Every structure is written in C-alpha cells, then in structure tokens.
C-alpha cells in the first residue's frame, strides 16, 4: 500500500503573489480587499497575530461585506503560507476557526463540498497542535459525507437545494465564486505540501483525540487512504467498552 506524507508548510514552495489575482480578475471587492491587506499587514510585525485577529473580528460584525473581507484575509494567509497566532500560554490560531466557519456556510453548496475534505486536511496539517481545530474537523466529517452522498445521488436536486437558500444567505451566494477560488487555492497548497513517496499513496495519520486510562483506551485518527478518500478511524478498547457494548473493542469509521 502506498502513502502520501504531508510536508511542514515552512518547507513548501510559496505560490507567487499574483496567482490569486490571475484567478480572481472578476472578484471585485474581494480582490481590492486582498490587495489592501498586502499593504496593511507585515508578517514580521510582532503584533501580526493580533492584527489578523482584529481584522477577522471586524469582518464578523460587518453585515454588508464582512464575508468577502474574511475570504480575502484567508486567501492572503493561505497564499503566503502565514500562520498567525495570538501570544499566550496556549496559542490561539484565528485561521482554522474562520476557515471552518466558511466550511459550515458552504457545506450545502454542491460545487464546494467536494473540496472541503481537503480544506480540513490542510488546516489540520498546518495547525497539528490546535485541539479546537481537530474537534471542529471531526464534527464536520459526517455532514460532509452526507452532502457528498446527496450530491452523487441527485446533483440537480443538490444544486436546487443550495439555490433555494439565496434569500436566507445572500452574502454567501454573492461570494460563492470567491469562496470556490479560496477552496481551490487551499487544494493546490495541500497538493504542493504533500511529499510523495513511490512506495506510498496514503496520507500521514493525524491524531484527532487520544485517551488512555485503566479501564478504557480511545484513539481517533484522520488520513487519506489509497483511493484518495478522507478516512476517519476511531477505536475504543478496555473494560468499560466491554461493559457498555458487550465486546472489549469498538471501532467506528467515516469515509468521504
């Protein structure tokens, strides 16, 4: 069986800064915001993490163009391979939280949902120690799988269902193409950050959760299998499991 290992982003090749512009010639306000960020933010600034966090917070309360600004800022971070963090005993990374908020918005979009497993992979690889990101990614697995199944079974109905929410989520619909461009950029980055070995096609396993006590042992991992499917593998074992389920081990899996 083959494996694909994911490189640390610090060792990956940076996408040229004009790549987003070439893909986003019709993005309008989002491209303008993207270009403004290049002039406003300095990754070497000690306050860079705080400034990025403040920009995300401002976008959250901006009901007229906040989503577009959020997409522009995420694009800026992804394209330039920046990983801002707020200083503290436990570092807070604003990017995964904001990227996953887009995942929740566009999970019902049949054109976007097929890209979302790679978005989860990218964020977990970029922030392997972020427990909040891991928990969020785990929670998205089942609903993404359900949407992919619906999309396969009846793509026309899936698209109709998405379009029916235009009045409820007008900003999400108006920024649909911008979000798609961001997700495709993430997909490109994820592919570039994989170290391919001729002997393997499976991604390195990322541990979402691990617990070991006297009466129970729990392991939850996520990785890509040889068919390039996102695979969640959970395994519980111990006396507590045997008492609860009648067997000493219990396995639960999701494949997307």
ABEGO torsion letter per residue (X at the ends): XBBBBBBBAAABBBBBAAAAAAAAAAAEAAAAAAAAAAAABBAABAAAAAAAAAAAAAAAABAAAAAAAAAAAAAAAAAAGBBBBBBEABBBBAAAAAAAAAAAAAAABAAAAAAAAAAAAAAAAABAABAAAAAAAAAAAAAAAAAAAAAAABAAAAAAAAAAAAAABAAAAAAAAAAAAAAAAAAAAAAAABBBBAABABBBBBBABBBBBAABBBBBBBBBBAAGBBBBBBBBBEAAAAAAAGBABBBBBBBX
